Amino acid sequence: MRPWLVLLVVLGVSGAVGYKALQAAGAFDPVKEVPHHHREFATTTDAMSAILAENPVPRVYAIGEYHMTRDAIASSSPLARFTHEIIGMLEPHAQHIVIESWLDANCWGDKKDPVNEVLKRPEGVSMDVLRLVNRSKTLHMQAHTLPMTCIEYDAVVDFSGHVNLLLLLELVTNKLSETTAALLADGTSSVIVYGGALHNDLYPRWPLETLSYARPLADKMGGHVLEIDLVVPEVVAGMEMIRSEPWFPLLGRASPSRVLVWERGPGSYVMILPAQTEAVARVAKLVDPM
């Protein structure tokens, strides 16, 4: 049991009284409860430089994002930030980039794409992908989207129009894995893979192991996979699922003036990018109930 919980049990307090007791005792700092190692940097460039210096020989740069939805939007998407701030730092090390997108799959004609509807993708995602493709070309990297056929795409949608999300995630994982493995087959190329922060897990939690392309690749190559999760504070602030993440209290330090980097394990990092305002940090701070 954590020390601050023991304190509450001993005192027999709750609610506002419990908060005041913790405050008076100075017993609870959420950031100090975060396991492993975290650091703060002034800029994204500084943070990326430190990570790259610690991992000089990856063949796969497994970049993951928490996807924006129509309910979780920031002024600049994770993908846009990667395009403008990060990919240029990876260009000296990689010859290819694989993007979790299927721009060539137009399977529904003029009808609404049921997958996009279920995922609540906001307007502008396709343009962000195209900007990343164009940026990659200017950096002399070959960009690859996922080769999705309409038969494969249709397989995740049943006759009533409902999307089987597990099948979709498995399909995306397989496509990311196959596309990346094919590019690595020459034994010399290095690849950036940009997709969701589920598929790039080097340390996936049960029962999500089958949804990671990164862990099997690392096992096959004896390492050489670098995982970086990009967190835009405004995108994740309202997501219930992140409240169980060990790094969640670090959002209480989110600010326009800093980048936070948490190390999950060897070769695995979470980067909390600069916030738009100081206000978003309140989502992870201890709140006075009075």
N, C-alpha and C positions, 0 to 999 in steps of 0.2 A: 504494500500500500504506500502511496506517495505521502511524504511528510506532512503536507498541508491537509490531506484528508484525515490523517491521524489526529492532527490538531483540532479539526472540527469535531471528531468523534469524542475526544477527551472533553472538550468544552461543552459538547451537547448543544451546539448552536446551529442555526440555519438561516437562510434568507439574508436580510439586511444585517442582522446581528453577526452572522457568519462572515459576511464581507468585511464588516468593521473590525472583527477580530483578526482576520487575515491581514488587513491593512495595517493594523496597529502592531502586529507581531512581525511584520515584514517577511512573512513566511512563504509567500507565493509570488513568483515571477514566472509567467507562462513560458517566456523565452528560455529560462534556465531549465525548464522541463524537457526541452527539445533534445533528443538523443543525438549522438555522434557529433560531428563537427560542422559549425557554420561560421561564415565570414561575411563582412560587409565591404563593399567597394563603392567608389564614387560614381563609376560609369559602367555601362555594359561592356565596353572595350576592355576596361581594367579586369573585370570579372572573367571574361572569355580568355584574356591573355594568361591569367593565372591557371585556369583549367587546362589550357593547351600546353602550358609549360610542364604541368604535372603528368600529362599523357601524350608523350611525343610520338608514339608509333601506332595510332589507331588505323585500321583499314576501313572501319565503318564508323561514321559519325551519326549516331542514332539520335536524332532530334525529335522531341515530342512536344506537343502543345495540348493545352486544354481548349477544346474547340469553342469558339464563339457560337452562340445561338441567338435567336431573336429575343430571348429573355436575359441574355448575358452579353452585353455589348460594351466595348471600349472604343475610344476615339481612334485608336490604332490597333489593329488586330495583331495577335502573335505572329501570324504569317508575314504581315507587313513589317513588323519590327525585325524579324529574321532577315527579310530581304534587304532592308536598309542598313541594319546595324551589325549583322553577324556573318552573313554568307561570305562577305569579302575577306573576313579573317580566316575562313576555311579554304578559300580558293587555292592558296599555295599547296595545300595538302591533298586535295581531292580532284578527280577528273570527271566524276559523274554525280548527279543528284537525282534521287528517286523521290517523287512527290505523291503523297496519298491523295490522288485525284484521278478521275477518269473523264477527261475533257472530251475524248473521242466517242463516248457512249451516249448517243442520243436515241434512247429507246422508247420514249413516250410521246414523241411528236409534239403536238400543241397542248397535250394534257399535262397536268401538274405531275412532277416526279414524286411518287409516294415516299421514296427514301429521303429526299430533301425535306418533304413535309414533316416526316416523323422526326428527323434530326433538327428541325427548326433552323436550318441554315439561313443566316441573314443575307440580304442583298449585298453584293460586293465580293463574296467569297471567290467566285470564278475569276473576277478581275484581279484579285490578289494573287491567285495561282498564276495567271498569265503574266503578271508583273514579275513574279519569281522566275518563271521560265525565261522571260526576256533578260532579266538580270543575270541569270546563269549563262546565257549565250554571250553577253558582253564580257563575262569573266572566262570565256573559252571552256566552260564546262558543258557536258552533254546532259540535257534535262530529259527525264523519263517519267511520264505519268503511267498509271497502272493500265495494262492492256485488258480492259473489261469488255466482254462480249454481252450482247443483249440477252442471250440465253442464260449466262451466269447471273446477270443483273435481275432478270425475271425470276430466277430461282429463289430469291430471298423474299419475294412478294407472293402471297397466296391468292387464291381465286377471288377472295373478297376484298383484296387490296391492302391487307395488313402486312406489315414488314416484320419478318423474323430477325430480330436484332442480333441474336447469337449467330445465326447463319451469315449475316452480313459481316460481323466482326471476324468470323473465321475466314470468310472469303477474302477480306482485306488483308488479314495476316498472311494468308497463303500467297497472295499477289505480291506483297511487300517482300516476303522471303524469297520467292522464286526470282523476282526481278533483280533483287540485290545479289543473290547467289550467282546469277548468270554474269553479272558485271564483274564479280570478284574472281571468276573462273580463270582469268589470265594470270593470276598469281601476283600481279604488280599493281593493279588499279586500286584506288581508294574511293569510297562512295559515301556521300551524304544521303541519309534517308530522312525525309521530313514527313511526319504524320502525327497521329494521336499519341498522347502520353501513356496509353495502355500498351500499344504494340511494341514500344521500344524498351520495355522493362528488362533490365539485366537481372533483377531480383524479384520476379513476379510472385505475387501472393496466390496461394491456393484459393480457388480453383481456376485461376486465370492464366496458368502457365501456357496453355495451348494458344493463347491470344498474343503471345510475344514472339516476334521474329528474332529479336536481339539475343535472347538467351541461347537458343539453338545455334545461332551463328557463332557466338562466343565460344561455346563448347566445341564446335567443329574446328575453329581456328586457333584454339588455345588462348583465347582472349582477343585483344586487338579491336574491341568494340567499346566506344565511348558513348555513354548515355547522358544526354542533357535534356531535362524537362524545362520548357519555358513557361513561366507563370506570369500572366498579366493580372495584377491584383483585381482590377475592376471586373474581369471576366469570371474569376473564380469566387469572388466574394459571396455570391448568393448560392453557390453550389453546396448542397448538404453533404455530398460524398467526400468533400475535401476536409471536413471537420474531423474525420478519423485519421487523416494523414499526420505522421509524426511532425512534419514541418509546419503544420497549420499555425501554431502560435507566432511564427516568424512574420506572418502577415500583419501582426501588430506593430512591426517595425517598418512596414512598407511606406515609402515616401518618394516624392519626385527627385530627391537628392541622393538616393542610395539604391544599390543592387545587393540583394542578399543571396548567398550561395550556400546551400546545405548539401553535405556529402552523405549519401545513403550508404555507400560502400565503395570499394575500389572501382574506379571508372564510372561511377554513377552520381550525377549531380542534379539538384533542383535549383534553378536560377529564378529568383523572384525579381522581375524587371521593375524599373522605376514606375511608381504609381502616377496617375494624373494629378491627384491632390493628396493631401495628408488625411483627408476624411475617411478613405477606404480602410485605414488601419484599425478603425473602431470595431470592425467585424471580429477581430481576434483579441481584443483587449478585455480585461476584467471590468465588468460594468457595475457601477454602484446602483443597487436596486432602489435606493432612496432618491 
